[in-house]
Each structure stands twice: as C-alpha cells, then as structure tokens.
Amino acid sequence: MLNGRHSHRRKIFDYNRYFADLMSTVSGHTGSLEITGAVVNPVPSAAPQAAANGGYQPVNGGAFRANSELIASQTAFIEEQRRLIQEQTRVIEEKTKLIAEKNQLLKMQTEMLENKLL
C-alpha cells in the first residue's frame, strides 16, 4: 500500500488485438492479425521465417480483401455523409431565404396596418 492506497496495475486496452479480432471475425478467418504493416502475428511453427521478417508474416489474401472491402464501404459511407451534409446546407440556405422573405412581408403588413390605424 502506498499512502493508504492499493497499488494497481493499470490494464491497457490493446487496440491492435481488438481490431485484429474484429477483422478475423468479419472476414471469417481465425488467427491474430495486427494492423502494423498489414501483417499477422507469427505462429510458433513459423518462428524462423518470422525472425527473418522482423517478427511478422504477411497477411493472407482473405484478410487483405476483407480490409479492402471495409475501407471501400467506409469510403462510400463518408461520401454519402458528405452528400447529405451538402443537401442539408442547401435546405438550410433556402429556409433562411424564406424566413427573410416572410419577415419582409410581415414588416410590410405591419406598416400597412399602422397606416390604416393612424
């Protein structure tokens, strides 16, 4: 105990492992993928080859294809979001014009009513 507190080891979330597990689930492949350099973690039987490649093996075609499909779908999603934002901006601009016209009309009506009452 330090100053009346328990010392705890802080658990660090492994984003690479999470993403690798997610990608393997989505692509239907098993094994641990790692984002860095698009490689997978070496398996014990591949230790000599992994050592020659700096500790990593290249990703198989299925994982690469799944990653490419994910990127393509995300790109399409982003483009659709941009299109929707542009459309919303256009609608807001038109609504602002209509409000300005209505305010001008109301101002004219107010002036007409004031002139009739005087």
C-alpha positions as CSV (number, residue, x, y, z in Angstrom):
1,M,0.0,0.0,0.0
2,L,1.2,3.5,-0.9
3,N,-0.2,6.3,1.3
4,G,-3.2,4.1,2.2
5,R,-4.0,3.2,-1.3
6,H,-3.6,-0.1,-3.1
7,S,-1.2,-0.1,-6.0
8,H,-3.0,-1.4,-9.0
9,R,-1.5,-2.3,-12.4
10,R,-3.5,-0.4,-14.9
11,K,-4.9,-2.6,-17.6
12,I,-4.1,-1.2,-21.1
13,F,-6.6,-1.8,-23.9
14,D,-4.9,-3.4,-26.9
15,Y,-6.4,-1.7,-29.9
16,N,-4.4,-3.7,-32.3
17,R,-5.6,-7.0,-30.9
18,Y,-9.2,-5.7,-30.8
19,F,-9.1,-4.7,-34.4
20,A,-7.4,-7.9,-35.4
21,D,-10.1,-10.0,-33.7
22,L,-12.8,-7.8,-35.2
23,M,-11.3,-8.3,-38.7
24,S,-10.8,-12.0,-38.3
25,T,-14.5,-12.3,-37.2
26,V,-15.7,-10.2,-40.1
27,S,-13.5,-12.0,-42.7
28,G,-14.2,-15.4,-41.3
29,H,-10.5,-16.1,-40.7
30,T,-9.0,-17.2,-37.4
31,G,-5.7,-16.1,-36.1
32,S,-4.4,-12.9,-34.6
33,L,-4.0,-10.1,-37.1
34,E,-2.0,-7.0,-36.3
35,I,-2.5,-3.6,-38.0
36,T,1.1,-2.5,-38.2
37,G,2.4,-3.1,-41.7
38,A,-0.6,-5.3,-42.6
39,V,0.9,-8.4,-41.0
40,V,-0.2,-11.2,-38.7
41,N,1.5,-12.3,-35.5
42,P,3.8,-15.2,-36.1
43,V,2.8,-18.6,-35.0
44,P,5.3,-20.7,-33.1
45,S,5.9,-23.1,-36.0
46,A,6.8,-20.2,-38.2
47,A,9.5,-18.7,-35.9
48,P,12.4,-19.0,-38.3
49,Q,10.5,-17.2,-41.1
50,A,9.1,-14.7,-38.6
51,A,12.5,-13.9,-37.3
52,A,13.7,-13.2,-40.9
53,N,10.7,-10.9,-41.5
54,G,11.3,-8.8,-38.3
55,G,8.9,-10.9,-36.3
56,Y,5.9,-10.7,-38.7
57,Q,4.4,-12.7,-41.5
58,P,2.5,-11.1,-44.4
59,V,-1.3,-11.1,-44.3
60,N,-3.1,-13.7,-46.3
61,G,-5.3,-12.6,-49.3
62,G,-8.6,-13.1,-47.4
63,A,-7.7,-10.7,-44.6
64,F,-6.4,-8.2,-47.1
65,R,-9.6,-8.5,-49.2
66,A,-11.8,-8.0,-46.1
67,N,-9.7,-5.0,-45.1
68,S,-10.1,-3.6,-48.6
69,E,-13.8,-4.1,-48.6
70,L,-14.1,-2.5,-45.2
71,I,-12.2,0.6,-46.5
72,A,-14.3,0.7,-49.6
73,S,-17.5,0.6,-47.6
74,Q,-16.3,3.2,-45.2
75,T,-15.3,5.5,-48.2
76,A,-18.7,5.1,-49.7
77,F,-20.3,5.9,-46.3
78,I,-18.2,9.0,-45.9
79,E,-19.2,10.2,-49.4
80,E,-22.9,9.6,-48.7
81,Q,-22.5,11.6,-45.5
82,R,-20.8,14.5,-47.4
83,R,-23.7,14.4,-49.9
84,L,-26.3,14.6,-47.1
85,I,-24.4,17.4,-45.4
86,Q,-24.4,19.4,-48.7
87,E,-28.1,18.7,-49.1
88,Q,-28.8,19.9,-45.6
89,T,-26.8,23.0,-46.2
90,R,-28.8,23.8,-49.3
91,V,-32.1,23.2,-47.4
92,I,-31.0,25.5,-44.6
93,E,-30.0,28.2,-47.0
94,E,-33.4,28.0,-48.7
95,K,-35.2,28.1,-45.4
96,T,-33.2,31.1,-44.3
97,K,-34.3,32.9,-47.6
98,L,-37.9,32.0,-46.9
99,I,-37.7,33.3,-43.4
100,A,-36.2,36.6,-44.6
101,E,-39.0,36.9,-47.2
102,K,-41.6,36.2,-44.6
103,N,-40.1,38.8,-42.2
104,Q,-40.1,41.4,-45.0
105,L,-43.8,40.6,-45.8
106,L,-44.7,40.8,-42.1
107,K,-42.9,44.2,-41.9
108,M,-44.9,45.4,-44.9
109,Q,-48.2,44.2,-43.3
110,T,-47.3,45.9,-40.1
111,E,-46.6,49.2,-41.9
112,M,-49.9,48.9,-43.8
113,L,-51.9,48.3,-40.6
114,E,-50.2,51.2,-38.8
115,N,-51.0,53.5,-41.8
116,K,-54.7,52.4,-41.7
117,L,-55.0,52.9,-37.9
118,L,-53.5,56.4,-38.0
